[in-house]
Amino acid sequence: MNFKEEYFSLWSEVWQFHKEFADINGTDDEWQKVVDSAEEIVKRYEGKSKFEFVKSLVLAILNELERRDREKRENGQSSSKGINLKKE
């Protein structure tokens, strides 16, 4: 697989994940689906050369989804408690 094919496939998969969850309402069930889907994507690349790259992209998307959910909550548009992406 050449560079374009390899990265296009990877970016496409991560883009679909982002697109699927971009407008969630922030319920606990929805966040569980987000987390489960993110884990599935990352696990598919485990042990492969692009693992760290995919993990970074997925984490960036999770951060963006959390940021958007936080904004919705602050504006009274969501009843979500959000997720905590920070390691404790």
N, C-alpha and C positions, 0 to 999 in steps of 0.2 A: 504494500500500500504506500503510495507516495504522500508527501507532506499534505497536499491539498485534500486528498481523500481522507487521510487519517484525522486531520483537525476538523474538517467539515463535518464528519460523522460525530465526532466528540462534541463540537459546539452545537450541532443540531439536537443532539440528545439533551444537552443541558438547557438549550433554548426552549425545547418542548416542555421540560419540567417547569421552567420559569413561567412560560405562557399559561400552563395548566393551572397554576396556583396564584397568578398575579392578582386576581380579584376576589380572593377568599374573604369570607365574612369574619373569620377569626375564631370560630367555635373550636372547642377542644377536639371534636371529631375531625374537623378540617386540618388542624395542626398535626394531629396524629398521622393523617394521610400524607401531609407534607414531609414529615420526618421519615416515615416509612419509605416514601418514594426517593427521598434524598439518599437514604441508606442503601437502597437497591442500586442506584446509579453508582455510588462510590464503590460498593462491593464488586460490581462488574469489572472495575478497573484495578482491583486489588492485585498486587503482584505484577502489574504491567508498568511499562515505562512512563505512562501518562497519569499514573495514580495521583501523585501530589498535585498535578495541574488540575485534574478533575475535582479533587477534593477542595482545592482552593476556589474553583468556580462555583461549586455547589454551596460552599460556605458563604461566598459573596452573595449569592442569590438568597440564601436563608436570612442573611443580615438585611437585605433589601426588603424581603417580605415582612420581617419583624419591624423594620422601620416604618413601613407603610401601615402595618397593623397598629403600631403605637400612635401614629398620626390620626388614624381613624378613631381610636379610643379617646384621644385627647379632644377630638372634635365631636365626640358623642355619636359617632357613626358605627361603632362596634362595641359589642359587649364582651369581647375577648379579654382574657387575662394575659394573653401573649405567651411567648416562649422565652426561655432563658438560654441563650446560646453561649453564655460565658461559663467557663469551667470553674467549679467551686472547689 
